[in-house]
């Protein structure tokens, strides 16, 4: 499936591709892209491949026809992945389109965003922003939650900092998809498992709504997204140009892994400031 990644810029759009894509997935994706092109004109596109298992043949052919048929509608396309065959497919795509397509490893996520953002601002503006960015108060704070009492402490700390800086807060929760794939890339798991995943996602949305109501903070955004915690947090932070990530030093074990070991990955992977709230 495709999942939209919220982005600040009008001329950059981003999506996460998860699992194995079928023709219905691609029809929905291309319809969304065509609507965005009609609204905004020429775009740059970022696609993150997470637990990606390729295309069904009909979807692969549709992908090829769409890309070659929209050369004039894309400025740059960045593909984020972690497998050699994904890089090979990107190189193959470059042979059939004039749109510049680049492949980036997952740890190069910020480089991908920087590459897409080139040209949106003049060099002088970029240099001025770099020189003054350290002097500015925090404007957008991202806090990760697994809805545990430990995570609630990190949320409260994020609120304190937001009030001091007149900043926006985004609270994010990632829901992992537990559908597995066999050797031939077919999903291994029943329809009941897919229904269970959807129930978990819906329950997380309800918990998030309750948390937002309890927090009662005016400049607040909430996001419940599919994906692994570390990758989802870093992806959202880069797309939204977050300048501070707040997370707890540990959380619950088991299915929910937003905190704890994930915090170490965020500390090493984020391009912005990270505050790890120690929770004893």
N, C-alpha and C positions, 0 to 999 in steps of 0.2 A: 504494500500500500504506500501511498504518498501522504505525507503530513506537512502542511505549511509551517515554516519557521517564521515567527513575527520579525519583521525588519523595519528599521526606521526610515531608510531612504525610499523615495518614490520610484527610482529607476533601477533598484536591485530587488530581486525576489529570491527566496530560498525555500527549499523543500528537503525533507528527509525521506529517502526511499528505504523501506523495510521489507524484508522477506523476499518472496518471489512475485514479480509483477505480472499481472495478467492483462488482457485487453481492456477489461472494464476499468482497472486501475489507470491505465494509460489514457483511455477516453476521458475520464474525469480530470486527469492532470492536464491534458492538452486543452480542454475546454477552459479550465481556469487560466492557463497561460494566455490563450487567445483573448480572453476578457481583459486580462491585465495589459496586454499589448495594445488593445484598442483604447484602453483608458489612459495609459501612460506613455505610449510610443515605444521606442527602442529600449530594450532592457538588458541588464546583465543578470545572469542566473547562477545560483549556487545550489548544488545537489550533494547532500551527505548520504553516503551509502552505509547503512548500519544493519548488521546481520543480513546482508544482502545476498540473495541467491539467484540473481539474474532475471531474465524475462522468459515468458512463454513465447514460442515462435511468432505468434500473431502480434504480440506486443512489441517484440524486437523489430519487426518489419514496420510497424506503425511509428516506432521511435525514429527509425531511419528516415522514413518519408517526412515526418514532421520536421526534423532537424534540417534536412536538405531543402525543404520547402519554405523555411523561415530564416534564410541566411540574413536578410535585411532587417530582421526584427530583433536580433541579439547582438550586443556589443562584445561581451565576453561570457564564457561559461566556465565555472570552476567545479570540478568533481573532487569530492573528499572521500577517500577510501583507505583500505588497508590490505588489499590483495593484489598480486601481480597481474592477474587476468583483468582486473578492473582498470589498471593502468594501460594495459594493452588495448582494451576496448576504447579508451579515451583517445589513444594514438590513432586507432583505426577511424574514429569519428572525424578527426582532424583532416583525414585524407579526402573526405567527401563534402566538406563545408568550408566556406571562407571565414566563418565565425571562429575566433580564436578560442580554443578549448584547452584548458590545462588541468592536469591531475596533481593533487596534493595529498600527501600522507596525513593521517588524522592529527599528528602532532604539529602539522603545518597549517592548522585551521586559520590562525590569525594572518598568516601570509596570504592565504586565499582571499580573505576579506580585504586585506590591504590592496591586493592586486585588482579586485573588482572595483574598489573605491577610487582607484587612480582615474583622474580625469573628471571626477565629480566636483573637485575643488581645484583651484589653481595651485601651483607650487608655493607661491607666496603665502596663500591662505593656510596651506598645510604646515608650512614652517612656523607661521605665527601661532597656529593652534598647538603645535608641539612645544613651542617655547613657553607658552602661557598655561598649558594644561595643568602643571603641578601647582599653580597658584589658585586654581579654581576650587570652590567647594564641591563636594560630591553632588551630582545631579540625578543619578539613577543607581539605586542600590538593589541588588538581587540577593534574595535570601532563600536558601534551600530548606525544604521541610519534608519530614517523613511523618508528620502529625503526632510525633511523640512528645511527651513533656520536655525532653531534652531539646528538641527542635524549637519548641515554643519559647525557650530562653533566648535562642539565637534570633528569633523573630522580634522579640521585645528589644534586644540590643540594636537590631536594624532600625526599629522604629525610633529609638532614642537618637541615633545618628541622623536619620532622615529629618527629624524635627529640628535638630541643630543646624542642618545644612539646607533646610527647605527643599528637600529632595523627594523624588518619586521612589516608591518601593514596589518591586515585583516579587511576589512569593511564588516559587515554582516547585512542583512535585512531578517526578518522573515515574511512569508506570511501564515496567518491562513487559514485553510480549513473550509469552512462554510457549509459543508454537515452535516446534523443532522441525528440521528438514532432514530427509534421508539422503542416501548417496545420489539419487537421481533428482534431487532438489524438490521433491514433492513433500508437502507438509505432512509431518507425522503427528497425529493428534486428532481427536474427534471434534465434531461440531460443538459438543458440550464444552470442550476446552476453550474454544474460541468464544463461546457464550460466557464462560467463566471470566476470561480476560476482559470482556466488555463490562461485565458486572463489577469487576475490580476498578476499572476506569471510571465507571459511573459513580461508584461509592467514593472514590477519591475526589471527584468533582463536588459531591455533596459535602465532604469534609472540608474542602477548600472554601466553599461558600460559607460554611459555619465559622471557619477561622477568620475570614474576612469580616464577617459581621461582628465577631467578638473584638477584633482589633480596632474597628471603627476609626480608620485613618483615611482622610479624604483623598490623598493622591496615591491611590493603591491600585495595582493591577495583579491579577492572579492568573496562573497558567498551570494546566495539567496536560502533560505531553507524553506521548509514547517514547520510549527509549531508555537506554541505560543511564543511571544518574549522572556519572561524571561527564559523559559525552553530551548529554542533553543540557546540563548546566553550562559547560564551556561553549557549546554551540549558541545557546540563547544569549549568553553574555557578549559574544563576539558580534552577533547579528544586531543586537540592540545597543551596542556601544556602552555597555554597563561600565561604570568606573569603580564600583566596589561590590565584591561578593562576600556575603556573610554566611557562615555555616558553623555548626557545632563541631566539637572535636570528636564526638562519638554519638551514636544513636542506637536504635534497636538492632539486634542481629537478625539474620534470617532473610525473609523476602524483602523487607525494606532496608536499603543500603545507602540512603541519601547521605548519611553522615558517616563518621568513623573512617574506614579505609578510603572512602571516596574523597574525603577532605584532603588527603595527601596528594591525590591526583589533581585536584583543583588547584592546590597551592603551586604545583609544578607546571600546570598547563595553562593557567590564566594569564592574560596579558594586562589585566588591571589589578588593582589592589585586592587583597583577600584578607578578611578578618576571620580567624578561627577562634570561636568563643569556647574557652575551656569550660567544660561541664563536669563537675565532680560528683 
